Amino acid sequence: MNPSSHYLRCEGRELHYTEWGSEHRECVIAWHGLARTGRDMDELARHLSTHYRVICPDTLGRGLSEWSPAPATEYCLAFYVQQATALVDQLGLKDFHWVGTSMGGAIGTLAAATRLRGRIRRLVLNDNGPQLAEEALQRIRSYAGQPAAFATVSELEQYFRKVYEPYGWLSDAQWRQLTETSVRRLPDGRVTPHYDPAMALQFTHHPDDYLLWDAWDSLALPVLCLRGEHSDLLLESTVQAMRERGPAAAVVTIPGCGHAPALNVPEQLNLVERFLRADGIQA
């Protein structure tokens, strides 16, 4: 099954999303990480689309979505939640599940506690929690606003293979797709990751955006956290607090991964599906 491609204006900005399994009533929103695109969710969406309608947005400033003309105010979780609300409202979704990788998980957490409270039925956080390790955030800040550029797409793929090694195992075909679905060409002919470098202003103008304990403690819905075994972003101490506070998340450690598991192999895909189908994951 192949996805269909769509565009909607959300809070005055055009967002792109792909849709899988449109014939199904029950829906999953699958939201990607900070410097990525919705196409990262292809394997998950393909897997889930036998039972679910799956919507995979490109965040503002990423992929095929519009770049913000007001980056200091719009590249932040609060505005992403506003846009997510506008998106699901226009799609006519009364309730749905949410699977979010990294930033996509933070958007889901804040949305579930605020504008989409009561509409998100189950929440999957892929290597994300209400507090992130400062050292890892500093690492992300160091590269996100200055994306690398290369003469060829093949060189960009090699770069992705290195920086995203913590994703875990990907086939050669999956590495190629990851590259080809997240590349843009610069005016000088070089290629670079497909996002607006100004999206990194989030860390300057909204320095506490990813500190979400108040939102977390207010949640009362089933939550599954997938933590990469070697993650430097989501610490064990945070995961333990997530088990004990707020919605008391179920936590599963994904071996052989750091930040963040690619959600591209049967073991990971089946974990998500079992949780969404309320099959009682224990961890």
C-alpha positions as CSV (number, residue, x, y, z in Angstrom):
1,M,0.0,0.0,0.0
2,N,1.3,3.5,-0.9
3,P,0.4,6.7,0.8
4,S,-1.5,9.6,-0.6
5,S,-0.1,13.1,-0.3
6,H,-2.1,16.1,1.0
7,Y,-1.8,19.8,2.0
8,L,-3.9,21.8,4.5
9,R,-3.6,25.3,5.9
10,C,-3.3,25.1,9.6
11,E,-3.1,28.3,11.7
12,G,-2.4,30.2,8.5
13,R,0.5,28.0,7.3
14,E,0.5,25.1,4.8
15,L,1.2,21.7,6.3
16,H,2.0,18.6,4.2
17,Y,1.0,15.1,5.4
18,T,0.8,11.6,3.9
19,E,-2.2,9.4,4.6
20,W,-2.3,5.6,4.7
21,G,-5.3,3.3,5.1
22,S,-7.9,5.9,4.4
23,E,-10.7,3.3,4.4
24,H,-10.4,2.7,8.2
25,R,-12.3,4.7,10.8
26,E,-9.8,4.3,13.7
27,C,-6.9,6.7,13.2
28,V,-3.3,7.1,14.3
29,I,-1.3,10.4,14.1
30,A,2.4,9.5,13.6
31,W,4.6,12.6,14.2
32,H,8.4,12.7,13.4
33,G,11.4,14.1,15.3
34,L,13.0,17.5,15.3
35,A,15.1,17.6,12.1
36,R,13.2,14.9,10.2
37,T,10.1,14.5,8.1
38,G,6.9,12.6,8.2
39,R,8.3,10.0,5.7
40,D,10.3,8.6,8.6
41,M,7.0,7.0,9.6
42,D,6.5,5.1,6.4
43,E,7.3,1.7,7.8
44,L,5.1,2.2,10.9
45,A,2.3,3.6,8.8
46,R,2.5,0.7,6.3
47,H,2.4,-1.8,9.1
48,L,-0.5,-0.1,10.9
49,S,-2.6,0.7,7.8
50,T,-4.0,-2.8,7.6
51,H,-6.2,-1.7,10.6
52,Y,-5.8,2.0,11.0
53,R,-6.0,5.2,9.1
54,V,-2.5,6.8,9.6
55,I,-1.7,10.5,9.2
56,C,2.0,11.4,9.0
57,P,2.5,15.2,9.0
58,D,5.6,17.2,8.1
59,T,6.1,19.7,11.0
60,L,6.2,23.4,10.0
61,G,9.6,24.1,8.5
62,R,10.3,20.5,7.6
63,G,9.8,18.4,4.5
64,L,7.1,19.7,2.2
65,S,5.4,21.9,4.8
66,E,5.8,25.7,4.6
67,W,8.7,27.4,6.4
68,S,7.6,29.9,9.0
69,P,7.9,33.6,8.3
70,A,7.9,34.1,12.1
71,P,10.5,31.5,13.3
72,A,11.1,33.0,16.8
73,T,7.4,32.7,17.7
74,E,6.1,29.7,15.6
75,Y,8.9,27.2,15.9
76,C,7.8,25.9,19.4
77,L,5.7,23.2,20.9
78,A,2.7,25.5,21.6
79,F,2.4,26.5,18.0
80,Y,2.9,22.9,16.7
81,V,0.1,21.9,19.0
82,Q,-2.2,24.6,17.6
83,Q,-1.4,23.4,14.1
84,A,-2.0,19.7,15.1
85,T,-5.4,20.7,16.5
86,A,-6.3,22.5,13.3
87,L,-5.1,19.5,11.3
88,V,-7.2,16.9,13.1
89,D,-10.2,19.3,13.2
90,Q,-10.1,19.7,9.4
91,L,-9.7,16.0,9.0
92,G,-12.8,15.5,11.1
93,L,-11.1,13.3,13.7
94,K,-13.0,13.2,17.0
95,D,-10.4,10.9,18.7
96,F,-7.3,9.1,17.7
97,H,-4.0,7.5,18.9
98,W,-0.7,9.4,18.8
99,V,2.8,8.0,18.1
100,G,5.6,10.5,18.3
101,T,9.3,10.2,17.9
102,S,11.4,12.6,20.0
103,M,9.9,16.1,19.3
104,G,6.8,14.4,17.9
105,G,6.3,12.8,21.3
106,A,6.7,16.1,23.1
107,I,4.0,17.6,20.8
108,G,1.7,14.7,21.6
109,T,2.4,15.0,25.4
110,L,1.6,18.8,25.4
111,A,-1.4,18.3,23.1
112,A,-2.9,15.5,25.3
113,A,-2.6,17.8,28.3
114,T,-4.1,20.9,26.6
115,R,-5.9,21.4,23.3
116,L,-6.4,17.7,22.5
117,R,-7.2,16.6,26.0
118,G,-9.6,13.7,25.9
119,R,-9.2,13.2,22.1
120,I,-5.9,11.3,22.2
121,R,-6.8,7.8,23.3
122,R,-3.3,6.2,23.6
123,L,0.1,7.9,23.4
124,V,3.3,6.3,22.3
125,L,6.5,8.2,23.0
126,N,9.5,7.0,21.0
127,D,12.6,7.9,23.1
128,N,10.9,11.0,24.5
129,G,9.8,12.1,28.0
130,P,8.9,15.1,30.0
131,Q,12.5,16.0,30.6
132,L,15.5,15.6,28.3
133,A,19.2,15.3,29.2
134,E,20.8,18.7,28.9
135,E,24.1,17.4,27.5
136,A,22.2,15.7,24.6
137,L,20.2,18.9,24.0
138,Q,23.4,20.8,23.7
139,R,24.6,18.4,21.1
140,I,21.4,18.8,19.1
141,R,21.6,22.6,19.4
142,S,25.2,22.4,18.0
143,Y,24.2,20.9,14.7
144,A,20.4,21.6,14.1
145,G,20.8,25.2,13.2
146,Q,23.7,24.6,10.8
147,P,22.8,21.6,8.7
148,A,25.6,20.0,6.7
149,A,25.7,20.4,2.9
150,F,27.3,18.1,0.3
151,A,28.0,18.0,-3.4
152,T,26.1,14.7,-3.9
153,V,23.1,12.8,-2.5
154,S,25.4,9.8,-1.9
155,E,27.6,11.9,0.4
156,L,24.5,13.1,2.2
157,E,23.5,9.5,2.7
158,Q,26.8,8.6,4.2
159,Y,26.4,11.6,6.6
160,F,23.0,10.4,7.6
161,R,24.3,6.8,8.2
162,K,26.8,8.3,10.6
163,V,24.7,10.8,12.5
164,Y,21.7,8.5,12.7
165,E,23.6,5.4,13.6
166,P,21.7,5.4,17.0
167,Y,18.5,4.6,15.1
168,G,19.6,1.0,15.0
169,W,19.5,-1.3,12.0
170,L,18.3,0.0,8.7
171,S,18.5,-1.9,5.4
172,D,20.4,-0.2,2.5
173,A,17.0,0.5,0.9
174,Q,15.8,2.2,4.1
175,W,18.9,4.3,4.3
176,R,18.4,5.4,0.7
177,Q,14.7,6.2,1.3
178,L,15.6,8.1,4.5
179,T,18.0,10.2,2.4
180,E,15.8,10.7,-0.6
181,T,12.8,11.8,1.4
182,S,14.7,14.4,3.4
183,V,16.9,16.1,1.0
184,R,16.7,19.6,-0.7
185,R,19.1,21.3,-3.1
186,L,20.7,24.6,-2.2
187,P,21.0,27.5,-4.7
188,D,24.7,26.6,-5.1
189,G,23.8,23.1,-6.2
190,R,24.8,21.3,-3.0
191,V,22.3,19.1,-1.1
192,T,21.3,19.4,2.6
193,P,18.6,18.0,5.0
194,H,15.1,19.2,4.1
195,Y,14.4,21.6,7.0
196,D,14.5,25.3,7.8
197,P,17.7,25.9,9.9
198,A,15.7,28.6,11.7
199,M,13.7,25.9,13.4
200,A,16.6,25.7,15.9
201,L,15.5,29.1,17.3
202,Q,13.2,27.1,19.4
203,F,16.1,26.4,21.8
204,T,16.9,30.1,22.0
205,H,13.5,31.6,22.3
206,H,11.7,28.7,24.1
207,P,14.5,27.2,26.2
208,D,12.2,25.3,28.5
209,D,10.0,23.9,25.8
210,Y,10.9,20.3,26.5
211,L,10.4,20.5,30.2
212,L,6.9,19.0,30.4
213,W,6.4,17.6,33.9
214,D,3.4,19.7,34.6
215,A,1.7,18.4,31.4
216,W,2.9,14.9,32.2
217,D,1.5,14.9,35.7
218,S,-1.9,16.0,34.4
219,L,-2.3,13.1,31.9
220,A,-4.7,10.2,32.5
221,L,-4.4,8.1,29.4
222,P,-2.4,4.9,28.6
223,V,1.2,5.8,27.6
224,L,3.9,3.5,26.2
225,C,7.5,4.8,26.2
226,L,10.0,3.1,23.9
227,R,13.5,3.9,25.1
228,G,16.6,3.3,23.1
229,E,19.0,1.1,25.1
230,H,21.8,3.6,24.6
231,S,19.8,6.8,24.5
232,D,21.7,9.9,25.7
233,L,18.5,12.0,25.5
234,L,16.1,10.1,27.7
235,L,17.9,9.1,30.9
236,E,17.0,6.1,33.1
237,S,16.2,8.4,36.0
238,T,13.6,10.2,33.9
239,V,12.1,6.9,32.7
240,Q,11.8,5.7,36.3
241,A,9.9,8.9,37.2
242,M,7.6,8.4,34.1
243,R,6.7,5.0,35.5
244,E,5.8,6.5,38.9
245,R,4.2,9.9,38.0
246,G,1.3,11.1,36.0
247,P,-0.1,8.4,33.7
248,A,2.5,5.8,35.0
249,A,3.9,4.8,31.6
250,A,4.7,1.3,30.4
251,V,8.3,1.4,29.3
252,V,10.1,-0.9,26.9
253,T,13.8,-0.8,26.3
254,I,14.7,-1.2,22.6
255,P,18.1,-3.1,22.4
256,G,20.8,-2.0,20.0
257,C,19.4,1.6,19.6
258,G,20.1,5.0,21.0
259,H,18.1,8.1,20.1
260,A,15.8,7.1,18.6
261,P,14.6,3.7,17.4
262,A,13.7,3.9,13.7
263,L,10.4,2.0,14.1
264,N,11.3,0.0,11.1
265,V,11.6,-3.7,12.2
266,P,8.9,-6.2,13.2
267,E,9.8,-6.2,16.9
268,Q,9.3,-2.5,17.2
269,L,6.2,-2.3,14.9
270,N,4.5,-5.1,16.7
271,L,5.1,-3.4,20.1
272,V,3.3,-0.3,18.9
273,E,0.5,-2.2,17.3
274,R,-0.1,-4.4,20.4
275,F,-0.2,-1.3,22.6
276,L,-2.7,0.5,20.3
277,R,-4.9,-2.6,20.3
278,A,-4.8,-2.6,24.1
279,D,-3.1,-6.0,24.3
280,G,-1.7,-5.2,27.7
281,I,2.0,-4.5,27.3
282,Q,3.9,-4.8,30.6
283,A,7.3,-3.4,31.3
